[in-house]
Amino acid sequence: MPAENQTDALRRALVTGAAGGLGREVAIQLARRGCAVAVTDINGEGLAETVRLISETGARTESIVGDFTLEGAPEAAVTKVVERWGGIDILVNNAGYGVIEPFLDATFRAWTRTLALNVTALAMACKAAGRIMRDQRSGRIVNITSPGSRMALPDYTAYTASKAGVDSITRAAAVALAPYGVLVNSLAPGMMDTEMQRSTEVDLARANGRNDLQAFLDERTRRIPLGRRAEIAEVAEAVVWLCLDAPDYMTAERLNMSGGLDKD
Ligand SMILES: NC(=O)c1ccc[n+]([C@@H]2O[C@H](COP(=O)([O-])OP(=O)(O)OC[C@H]3O[C@@H](n4cnc5c(N)ncnc54)[C@H](O)[C@@H]3O)[C@@H](O)[C@H]2O)c1
């Protein structure tokens, strides 16, 4: 299929894990800023709603439903964007998976599933988009990490280890792509009340023998220096800033949007 538009002004974006939560909000905000936005997720129903919301902004959009952990899936998603719009200017690696599992009960299944999405698929997406951006001599990649990547969380180690992997890939990709003017940064959101966060905290309460869920959640919120959880929209604003507005000299950076939870 011939490329529809190759003008410099058009920002062509791919957002992973965009069927809900942070990914959907980032996709909508990018669309409102005039980007053409391709979205991908394993959840087709949620993704269809995201596409509907993007279309309401008048932006162009493309839906890619599928399991991002399958071999070749990240590369195929990037190829689809390039075939459709002639290039790719923005990649937001937002898709994520995590499961509560006490360290001494760790399972192969949980670890492989977590690392397959959060680390391997993310690295393959950075590679695939990075190659196109290298040839374009422009582009921005934003990887979603977590304050957990620097914490000792024995009930959530596969996830925290995977996000430490995200930090590592971000630094390596930033250096690999720096000679071509391509920027790679990451963003660590604080606690946002998304589906993923809610089910994780329910499981965490159970693992800690807590039946008083609301009290447990309130205790966790009180640990945040700003004293409240993050709004999805404000975290998305920071992601979009990295994608569109951050200065050209900023790369290999990790931006904390955690209300002071992550202070390192
Ligand atoms: N919610 C928080 O408090 C919080 C805090 C820190 C970091 N994060 C990170 O933010 C990102 C977005 O999470 P969220 O909170 O919006 O949760 P979410 O569950 O709404 O988003 C994750 C998305 O990834 C998709 N996904 C899962 N497995 C997939 C697969 N194999 N292939 C394709 N898509 C798949 C899910 O369907 C979902 O739409 C994640 O990387 C998460 O680790 C979230």
The ligand as an SDF file (V2000), in Angstrom:
LIG
                    3D

 44 48  0  0  0  0  0  0  0  0999 V2000
   -0.8950    1.7850   37.0570 N   0  0  0  0  0  0  0  0  0  0  0  0
    0.1820    2.0660   37.7310 C   0  0  0  0  0  0  0  0  0  0  0  0
    0.0990    2.4610   38.8990 O   0  0  0  0  0  0  0  0  0  0  0  0
    1.5370    1.9130   37.1010 C   0  0  0  0  0  0  0  0  0  0  0  0
    2.6590    2.2860   37.8530 C   0  0  0  0  0  0  0  0  0  0  0  0
    3.9210    2.1620   37.2950 C   0  0  0  0  0  0  0  0  0  0  0  0
    4.0530    1.7160   35.9870 C   0  0  0  0  0  0  0  0  0  0  0  0
    2.9530    1.3560   35.2740 N   0  0  0  0  0  0  0  0  0  0  0  0
    3.1560    0.8960   33.9030 C   0  0  0  0  0  0  0  0  0  0  0  0
    2.3050    1.6460   33.0430 O   0  0  0  0  0  0  0  0  0  0  0  0
    2.0330    0.8770   31.8630 C   0  0  0  0  0  0  0  0  0  0  0  0
    0.5530    0.8930   31.5740 C   0  0  0  0  0  0  0  0  0  0  0  0
   -0.1190    0.1930   32.5920 O   0  0  0  0  0  0  0  0  0  0  0  0
   -1.5930    0.5370   33.0610 P   0  0  0  0  0  0  0  0  0  0  0  0
   -1.5180    0.7690   34.5110 O   0  0  0  0  0  0  0  0  0  0  0  0
   -2.1910    1.5430   32.1670 O   0  0  0  0  0  0  0  0  0  0  0  0
   -2.2820   -0.8940   32.9250 O   0  0  0  0  0  0  0  0  0  0  0  0
   -3.2510   -1.5080   31.8230 P   0  0  0  0  0  0  0  0  0  0  0  0
   -3.4640   -2.9230   32.2510 O   0  0  0  0  0  0  0  0  0  0  0  0
   -4.4290   -0.6410   31.6050 O   0  0  0  0  0  0  0  0  0  0  0  0
   -2.3520   -1.4510   30.4990 O   0  0  0  0  0  0  0  0  0  0  0  0
   -1.5260   -2.4760   30.0680 C   0  0  0  0  0  0  0  0  0  0  0  0
   -1.9730   -2.8890   28.6750 C   0  0  0  0  0  0  0  0  0  0  0  0
   -1.0560   -3.8690   28.1620 O   0  0  0  0  0  0  0  0  0  0  0  0
   -1.8420   -4.8180   27.4470 C   0  0  0  0  0  0  0  0  0  0  0  0
   -1.1430   -6.1000   27.3240 N   0  0  0  0  0  0  0  0  0  0  0  0
   -0.8930   -6.9970   28.3010 C   0  0  0  0  0  0  0  0  0  0  0  0
   -0.3070   -8.0850   27.7920 N   0  0  0  0  0  0  0  0  0  0  0  0
   -0.1790   -7.8770   26.4410 C   0  0  0  0  0  0  0  0  0  0  0  0
    0.3640   -8.6410   25.3700 C   0  0  0  0  0  0  0  0  0  0  0  0
    0.9050   -9.8410   25.5870 N   0  0  0  0  0  0  0  0  0  0  0  0
    0.3280   -8.1100   24.1320 N   0  0  0  0  0  0  0  0  0  0  0  0
   -0.2190   -6.8860   23.9140 C   0  0  0  0  0  0  0  0  0  0  0  0
   -0.7360   -6.1080   24.8940 N   0  0  0  0  0  0  0  0  0  0  0  0
   -0.7180   -6.6100   26.1480 C   0  0  0  0  0  0  0  0  0  0  0  0
   -3.1070   -4.9660   28.2660 C   0  0  0  0  0  0  0  0  0  0  0  0
   -4.1580   -5.5520   27.5280 O   0  0  0  0  0  0  0  0  0  0  0  0
   -3.3700   -3.5340   28.6910 C   0  0  0  0  0  0  0  0  0  0  0  0
   -4.2370   -2.8690   27.7950 O   0  0  0  0  0  0  0  0  0  0  0  0
    2.6170   -0.5090   32.1180 C   0  0  0  0  0  0  0  0  0  0  0  0
    3.8860   -0.6310   31.4720 O   0  0  0  0  0  0  0  0  0  0  0  0
    2.7860   -0.5480   33.6190 C   0  0  0  0  0  0  0  0  0  0  0  0
    3.7870   -1.4420   34.0220 O   0  0  0  0  0  0  0  0  0  0  0  0
    1.6970    1.4430   35.8000 C   0  0  0  0  0  0  0  0  0  0  0  0
  1  2  1  0
  2  3  2  0
  2  4  1  0
  4  5  1  0
  4 44  2  0
  5  6  2  0
  6  7  1  0
  7  8  2  0
  8  9  1  0
  8 44  1  0
  9 10  1  0
  9 42  1  0
 10 11  1  0
 11 12  1  0
 11 40  1  0
 12 13  1  0
 13 14  1  0
 14 15  2  0
 14 16  1  0
 14 17  1  0
 17 18  1  0
 18 19  2  0
 18 20  1  0
 18 21  1  0
 21 22  1  0
 22 23  1  0
 23 24  1  0
 23 38  1  0
 24 25  1  0
 25 26  1  0
 25 36  1  0
 26 27  1  0
 26 35  1  0
 27 28  2  0
 28 29  1  0
 29 30  1  0
 29 35  2  0
 30 31  1  0
 30 32  2  0
 32 33  1  0
 33 34  2  0
 34 35  1  0
 36 37  1  0
 36 38  1  0
 38 39  1  0
 40 41  1  0
 40 42  1  0
 42 43  1  0
M  CHG  2   8   1  16  -1
M  END
$$$$
